[in-house]
Amino acid sequence: MRIINTKDGDINEVMHTLKDRASGGSPEIERTVSDVLNNIKERGDEALFEYTAKFDGCSLDEGTIRVSEAEIDEAVANTDPKLMEVMERAAERIRAYHEKQVRQSFFDTKADGSILGQRITPIERAGVYVPGGKAAYPSSTLMNIIPAKVAGVSEIAVCTPPGKDGKISPVILAAAKVAGATEIYKAGGAQAIAAMAYGTQSIKKVDKIVGPGNIFVALAKKAVYGNVSIDSVAGPSEVCVLADGDANPMYAAADLLSQAEHDQMASAIMVTDNKFFAERVATFIDRFINELPRQEIMQKSVDDYGFLIVTRNMVEAYEVVNSIAPEHLEILTAHPWEDMTHIKHAGAIFLGEYSCEPLGDYMAGPNHVLPTNGTARFFSPLSVDDFIKKSSVISFSRQGLEALHEDIEMFARSEGLFAHENSVAVRFK
């Protein structure tokens, strides 16, 4: 794994590599996604079933696209009971954390009888995309559904690609049941995003689409934004470890590889002010790659997008971390809480050597759907807020409006909006 020293000016190599990694798909992929979206929009189920046959090798119709209760019950029965218990415990912790995010409507009454307020209501229908393909991720299923459930969303539709046998991974179905999904459909890829965004004869249109996916899914979500809301356009996973010379190099190496094994495009970066420590971490990374499964994926990830960055001091280390704005940030230092105060941009922050990133992936409780590709500068983790709407409430008495009517009329005249002026003025003529 490359060791980069900021005093040599090599930090630009890191930023350029991360920028290139974050670039979108090719024009050919974009055209494919556009064709899929337009086809689903125009032809509905007919196109959806054609794409399912083409991309998933599975023949479905209006009678089989929705997962039945019997299929869900069978999946639960076929899931390891111990895993079911783990998912239930994880769901409890995720639910408890997100319940603390619930907001309340408020109303403020003035002496003149005017009332100003904010009314909070959940969206009616959410669509959750759960990827298939290389691996099944029941943890992501829980993380995407539970905040919607806590927010009060009444209809939560899950789309996930079927296998060639027309079946869904049992563990995904079991997790969706634990989390509280109301509908599950055998649909994947850009065609599933299109179906949820535009609606088909079998899948009712949703108000918001959340959940990770491959480049086709990401580009499809980006394209339908505006017709529906989306959480974000997610990129490959990433972790940044901020460490000093007193940290445990074996822990740092293990945590970096916990993200590198996700995907060949995953990014694992450590920032430290101690070159000797960086060299020790590099040694452990080589050792773990040789010992663990998924060697090819990890090696490709660290070769292309892995860096051990050595800074002049910790102040510069904070600056590097903030420039990266990582999805996951681990702080393995003598004073992690103090060091955290210097961090401005990170999706999730893990403090101390026993707060490793996989804890957040599975059991801690905060959401693991996080901003990637530097978007932690302006995006937040998935939360209950993603599934609510805020309506302003305004109720004025005659007395309240009378105190403001001349100001309103002058504003309206200054903008040349004389019907606006008249709307207020007629009440006091």
Secondary structure, DSSP 8 states (H G I E B T S, - for coil): -EEEEGGGTTHHHHHHHHHHHT----HHHHHHHHHHHHHHHHHTHHHHHHHHHHHH-----TTTSB--HHHHHHHHHTS-HHHHHHHHHHHHHHHHHHHTT----EEEE-TTS-EEEEEEEE-SEEEEE---TT---HHHHHHHHHHHHHHT-SEEEEEE---TTS---HHHHHHHHHHT-SEEEE--HHHHHHHHHH--SSS---SEEE----HHHHHHHHHHBTTBEES----S-EEEEEE-TTS-HHHHHHHHHHHHTT-TT-EEEEEES-HHHHHHHHHHHHHHHHHSS-HHHHHHHHHHHEEEEE-SSHHHHHHHHHHH--SEEEEESSSHHHHHTT----SEEEESTT--HHHHHHTSSS------TTGGGT-----GGGGEEEEEEEE--HHHHHTTHHHHHHHHHHTT-HHHHHHHHTT--
